[in-house]
Amino acid sequence: MYSRVNSNLLEDRLDAEFYSLEQIKNHKTLQDYGVIPLSAYCNGINVGYTGELTSVYRAQGTTLFRVSDIDGIFLSNDDVNYVPDDFAANNPQIWIRDNDIVFAAVGNTIGKVALKTVSMPDGVCSRALMIARPLTDKIDSSFLIAYLATKYAQKSLLRGVSGSAQPVLNTPLIANLPVISAESVSQKYIGDKVRQAEQLRVWAKRLYRIPAFIDAFIQGALPLSLTDLLFSLIKKSNNDAIKELTKFLALNIEDAQMKQNFQGFIEKNKMGSVDIEREFFHINTVSTSAIEDFLSAQTYRPAITDAFDKITSKKFSTLQSISLEPIRQGATPKFSAIGKKCIKSKQTRDLFLDETGYEIVDPNDEQNKRIVRLKRNDILVTRQGAGTVGRASIFLDDEETYITDSLFLVRIDPAKANPAFVAGFLRSYTGQRLIEKGVYGSTGQLNLSSTALRNIPILDVPLEFQNFLGETLCTADTLFKLSTRLTQSAKTLVEALIEGQLTEQQLIQAQQALEDGDNSLDQAILSKLSAEGYAIEGATPLFSDVDELYSLLEEAAQAEAEE
């Protein structure tokens, strides 16, 4: 590859990629708008610990952030590692604190950026991350992360990458990264979208502990005072019941032992999937009456038999008996370029289906006569695969969507059980053990027996309580989606500024109106946002129900204020 450029544009680098037409155009667009080097907005840019870290990992201590902890534009610590406190204290330059921004600095992760918010503990990081500490009197960190996520900043980042076999970022590159200048009020307007996204994300992650709560409830490990209170509040006010539940899920628990116990359920439910827990040899002694179709020791290991005994010792129903129709697998589809969404097992990584990576099928194609169309509240369970078997997810949409033969379809009768409650139970540690009981095959190809799935015992829980927990769990999905769309909106607003589709004056007026209690200008801006960009004719709006967004933001802010 080669590029011909004006000698006035030459810098220290002499590689063709650096001077590609795309990069030159991107550079000019930013320069024309007006930019300042990132270093002018920051109190230093540091590199994470350059030595070997695995040898100092500990079960407790100071949080160690890694590239895998970047979740969208935020730092997360769902699967945290720790280093000794004294090690962290002796390396002050590798600390990540509130409002810091981290950059993935090595390999194919370059371009990932994340903001450290107050919801995450302070921690340290390895060489794979670089840290910028914004001066908050000069720039809004939330505005800055929105800018860094734009296509313009991303191209600038990738322009400075050096190395071929192992690409890396360096400190001078980050220091000289061009950042657009903007008035503080317009920065706040965009930054608030990021802060609101974080509020919803934190709330959603708490509600996402409901499978652990269901597990603790089934195991009889919850305080009777809490369950009695929730049953009482459900009859009067769902909102008050949700507040009490959220408080408990947030570990705002006075009883230290109870807090520790529930933390144990949370941790257990993080690592409870079939593919993580599964063993391939085990010796276990069981009663002959407990032996069913499978004769592998794995099927009868203690974690599985304990879960089965716990449920079947009480009143229960089988999964099939609470379903509207026979549990069945999808059909093998013929994919196409145009048509409707089709879900594969890779969309079931979480309890709620991933919105990205769908295949496409044409339901009118002769070869797709047998494909199965989903309905809202359908539960999908992955049928096979060493890394995927047994994962349960719920479909919460009305869009025409189909499934492949890699999934089982479970359609719950809402008069008998709440679909989201059942999905949450199947996703819990106990639920995963019951699913694992029906898994067979070798390391190369694990399969879930359809008969075993139909016979999974589901504890009989009052439908009113199921509905409360199930509906609250569904709220988590709404919160996650709105959080993602708010971060998308912040990024799109910055891009619209750069492209001249939106002026700072419009943002300033909208922000001032919001501070005066008038959201009409904000609504007008939000209504023009879509996944394709800003003010794109015919595009689907990012926010189909702005009133719902405002309502949830108000609830999230109130909950945060009460903590």
N, C-alpha and C positions, 0 to 999 in steps of 0.2 A: 504494500500500500504506500502511496505517496500523496502529499498535498502541496499545492503551490500557494504561498501566502506572501503578502507584502512584508518586506523586511522590517517595517516598523512594528509588526506584531510579534516578532521573534522574542522569545524569553530564554530562560536558562535551558529549557528542554528542547531537544532536537529530534524527537520521535514524531512520526507522521500522525499517530492517533491524537496527539496533543493539538495538532493544527487541522483536524478534520473540519470540513465545512460546517457540520452540525455543532461542533464545539466553538468554532469562531462565531457563528450566529448566536449561540447561547451567551457567549461572553459579551458580545456587542449589545444584546438585549438588556442584560443586567447593567452594563456600563451606562447605557442610555437612560435607564430608569434612575440610577444613582445608587452607588454601593459604597460600603465602608468595610475594611478588613475585619474579620471576626475578632482578631486580637484587640481591636479598639473597644470592643464591647465586653471583654473578658479580663478577669484577674488571673491570668495564667492558663496554660494548656499543658496538661501532664499526660505521661504515658503510664499505663498500669505496670504492675510488678513484672520485671523482665526475667526473673528467675523461675525455677520449677516450683509449682505450687501443690501438686497432688500429694506430696509427702507431708505437707503440713495440714491437710484437711482434718477437721474435727467434727464430732457430732454436735457440738455447741460452740459458741464463740461469736466472732464478728462475721456478719454476712459477707460472702464472696459473690460478687456479681460477675456473670459470664455473658458472652454473646447470646447464648440461648435464653437469657433472662430478658432480652429485648422483646416486648410484646406490643407490636404496632409502633407507636411513638412513645410508649411508656416502659419504664423498667418494672419488672415483675419479680417475684421470688417464690413462685409456686413450688419449685423444685430446688430448694436452696442448699448450698454448701456453706461450710463455715471454716474460718481459720482462727488460730488462737488470738485472744485479745492482745497479748503482748506483741505478737508478730505485727498485727495491724497498727498498734500504737507506735512501733518503731519504723513504720513506713508511711509517714503522714502524706506524702505526695500521691499516694494511690487511693486516697479516700474519695468516695462519692457522697456528696451531701445534697440537701434539698436545693432544687432549682438548677443543679448541675446537669449538663448535657453530655452524653457519652456517644462516641463514634465507634462502630465496629471497624477495626484497623487492619485486619489480616484476611487474605484469601477471598473466597467468593461471598463473604458476608459484608464486604465493604459497601457502604451506602446505607446500612442500617444505622439509625440514630434514635436516641431515646432520652426522655426527660425523667429525672429522678424527682418524684413528688413526695409530699409529707406522708403519704400512705405507706411508703416503703421505709424500712429502717436504713440508717446510714450504713455504708459498707465500703469494701475495698474491691479492687479489680485486678485482672491479669493484663499482660501485654496485649492481649487480643482487643482491649478497649483503650480508647483515649478519652480524656476528661477535659471539658471546657467549663469554666466557672464564670457564668455571665455576671456582669455588674448590674444588679437589679435597678440601680438608679439611672442606668443608661439604656437598658433594653428589657422588655418583658420576656422572661424565659419561655413562657408558653407561646408567645408570638414567634420567638426565635425557632422553637422546635417545629412549628407549623411551616415556617419558611424553609427550614432544612429538609423537610419532607417533600417539598415541591420538586417538580421535574427540573426546574432551573438549578436549584441548589444541588440536586443529585448529580446532574451532568457536571457541574463544577467540581464536585467531590471526585467523581470518577476520572475527570481530566487529569487530576494530579497524582493518580495512582502510579507507583513505580514498581518494577519487578515483573517478570513474566511467569515463571514457574510458581512463585508465591507472591502475589501482589500485596503491597503494604501501603498504608498511609503514614505520613511523617508529620512531625510537629510544625515545620514551616508551612506545609500545605494547609493544615487546619487553621493556623494563625492567619494566613493570607486569603482564606476562603471569603469570597465577596458576599456581603449581607446587605440587603436593601435597607435604606433608611426610611423611617415612617414616624409620623407624629405619635406621641404617647397615647392619645385617646384612641386612635385607630388601632394601635398595637393592643390596647386593652380590649377593644371590641373583638378582635380575632383571638387574642389570648384567652378571653373568657369562654370561648367555644371549647378550647382545649381543657380549661379547668372544669367546665361542665361535663365534658366527656369523662374526665377522671372521676368526678363525683358519681356519675352513673355506673362507671366501671367498678368502683369500690363497692357500691351497693349491690351490684349484680354478683360480684364474687362472694359476697356474704350469703346472698340467697342461694348461691350455687352450692352451699354446704348442706342444703336440704337433704340430699341422699345420705349424708353422714347422720343428719338428725333422724331420718327415717330408720336408719340402721340402729341408732341408739334407742329409739322408741321401741323397735321390735325386740331388742335385747333387754328391755326393761331397765335401761341405764340412765333414763332421764328422771329428774326430781319430780315426784308426784305433784308438788305445788305448781310446777310449770305447766304440766299437761292439764291439770284441773283448771288453771287460769285460762289457758288457751281454749279449752272446750267451752268455758263460760263466756269468754269474749267473742268467740265465733258466733254465738247466738245473738249478740248485741251489736258488735261493731267489728267488721273485718279489719278496718284500718288499725284499730287498737291492738287487735290480735297480731297483725303483721309487725307492729312496732315492738311488741314483746318478743316475738319470734326473732326479729332482726337483731334485737339487743343480745339475745342468747347466742345467735350465730356469730355475732361480732366478738364473742368471748367476753362480753361485759357481764361477768358472772361473779357474784360475791364469794360464793363457796369455792375456795382454792382447789379442793379435791375434785369437785364437780367440773371446774374449769379444766383441770389437768386431764380428767377422764374424757371430756368431750374433745379436747385437743387430740387425744389419742385416736378417737373415731375419725376426726378430720384427716389425720396423717394416714390412717389405715385405708380410708377411702380414696386417697390420692394414689396409692400404689396397689389397689385391689383388683386390677384387671386380670383377665385369664392369662394373657400372654406374659405378664410380669411374674405372676404367682406360680405358674405351672411348673411342675417338676416332672422328670421323665423316669424316675425310679423311686420307689418308696415301699417300705414294709409297714403294713398296718394290719391289725387283727380286728375283724368285725363279726357280728352275729351273722349266721347263715341267712337269717330272715331279711337282712339288710341288702343282700346281694341281688342285683338286678341284671340287666342285659350285658353290661360290660364287666370283664374280669381283670381289668388292669388295676394294679395297686394304686395308681394315680387317682382313680375314681373314688377310692375309699380313704384317701388321706385324711387326717383328723380335721383339718380346716373345713373340708367339704362335709364330712359326716356330722360334725358339730353344727354347722349351719342348717343342714337338713333336719336334724333332730330338734333344733330350736324352733323351727317353724312348724313341723308336723306334730309337735307335742301340744300345740294349741289349735284352735279352730282355723281352718284354712280352706282355700279353694284352689283348684289347679288353674294355670294360666289359660288353658283352653276353655274351661267352664265359665270364665268371666269375659270371653270373647264373643263377638257378634257372629263370627263365621270361622270356618276351619283355618288354623294357622298354616300358612303355606309359603313357599318360596316364590320369588319372581321368575319371570321367563327370560330366556336369552334374547337380547334385542339386537337389531341391526342399527348401528349408529349412522348418523348422517350429519351434514353440515347445517341443515336448516330443520327446525322442528321444535320439540318441547324438551324440557330438562329431564335428565335421567340420572338417578342417584346410584352410585357405586359404593362399595364398602369404605373407600377413602373419605367419603363425606361423613362417616360415623365416628370420627375421632373423638367427638364430645357428645354429651347428652343431647345437645341441640345440633342439628345438621349444619355442616359447613356450607356457607352460601357460595363458595367458589369451587371451581374445578369440575363442574358438572359435565357429563356427556350430553349429546343431543340425539333424540330419536324422532322419527316421523311416525306418529301413531297410525297414519293412513296407509303406510307401506304394508303390502301383503305379508311380508315376513314378520311384521310386528303385531299380528292379530292377537297373540296371547300375552302381550306385555301387560303388566299390572299397574293401574293408575292409583295414585295415593289419594287419601282423603285427610283432611285436618285431624290431628290427634292420633294418626296411625303410628304404631311403634315399629321400628325396624331393628332387627338383630342380625349381625353379620354371621354368615353361615360357615365360613371357612377362612383359612389363612393362619399361619403361625403367629403373625403379628396383629391380627385383626379379629379372630374368631370370638364370638360372644359379646361384642360391643352392642349396647342398646342405645338407640336414639329415638327422639320423637319428632314427627313432622308437624310443624305449626304454621301452615300456609294454606292458601286456597288456590294457588297457581297450579295449572295442569302440569303434573309431574309424575314420572314413572320410575320403576326400579329394575335393576338387573337381577339375574339369578343368583347373585352372591349374597342376597339378603332374604331373610324371612320377614313376612308381613304379619303383624299382630294387630287386630282391630278390636279394641276393648269396647264392651257394652257399657256406656256411661251410667246406665241404671244399676250396674253391679259394681263398678269400680271407676276411679278417676284415671284416665290414660297417663297423665303426667306423673301422678303418684306411682303408678305401676312402673313407668319408665325409670323414675328416680330410684325405685327399689331395685330394679334389675341392674342399675348402674352402681349400686352400693356394693360394699365389700361382701356382705352376705348374699346379695343377689348374684354377684359374679361367681361366688363359690357354687351356688345352685346351678348356674349355667355350666360351669366347669365340669360338674358331675356328668353332663351329657356330651362332653367333648371326647373325641376318639381320633386315632391316627398317629402318625409319626411326626418328628420334628419338621420334616419337609412339608407336610400338608395335614393340618389339623382340621377336623370337621365337627360341626354341632349336629347331633341327632335331632330330627324334627319331633320324634316321639318324646324324647327327653325334654325338649323345649315346651311341648304342650302340657307335660305333666309337672312342670315346675310349680311347687307350692307357693301360694301367695297368702300371707297372713290376712285374716278377716279383720279389717280395721273399719270403724264407723265411716260410712260414706261421706258424712259431713266433714269429718276431719281429713279424709283423703282429698276432698275437693279443696279445702283450705290450703293444704300443703301443695297440692298439684297446681292450683291457680297461682299461688305465690311463686312456685318454681318457674312457671311460664313467664311471670313478670321478669325474671332474671334474663330470659332470652330477649325480651323487648328492650331491657336496659342495655344489654350487650350490643344489640344492633344499633340502638340510638347513639350509644357511645362511639361506635365505629363511624357512624355517619357524621357525628359532630367533629371528629378529628378530620374526616374527609372534607367537611365543609370549611374548616379552618385553612387547610391546605389549598382548597379551591379558591377561597377568597384572596389569599396571597397571590396566587397565579392570576386571578382576575385583575388585581391591582397592577401587576407587572405588565399584563397584556393591554391595559387601558380599558377593560370592559367595565371597570368599577373605579370610582375615585375615592381618595381618602376622605374627601368632604362628605360623601354619602355615609361612610362608616362612622365618621365623627358625629354626624347628625343622628344616626341610628343609636349610637351609644348614649348620647346626651338625652335622647327621648326615652331610652330604657331607664336611665337614672331618674327621669321625671315620672316614671310609671306608665309610659306609653310604649307598647311593643309593636305598633303598626308598621314602623319603618323596618324593624327587625324582621317582622313577618314577611314584608315585601322582598327583602333580601333572601331570606330562607327559601321562599317559594320559587326563586330562580335557580336554586342549586340542584344539580343532578350529578350522577356518577360520571357523566360525560364532560361536565364543566359548569360554567356559569352562563345563564341566559341562552341555553341551547334549545332552539325551537323543536318541539315534539319530544324532548327527552323526559323520562320519568323523574319526578321530583325526588330528592333525597328524603324529604319528610312529607309523608302522605297525610299525617295528622299532626299539625303544629300545636294544636291545643293539648293533645296528649303529651307532647314533648314538654310544653311549659308546665303542665300539671306534675309530671314526674320530676322535673328539675326543681320545682318548688318543694316537693316531698323530700327529695334528696338533700336540699339545702337545710330544710328543717331538721332532718335526722342528724345531719352533720353538726348543726348548732346545739342539739341536745346532748351530744356526746361529751 
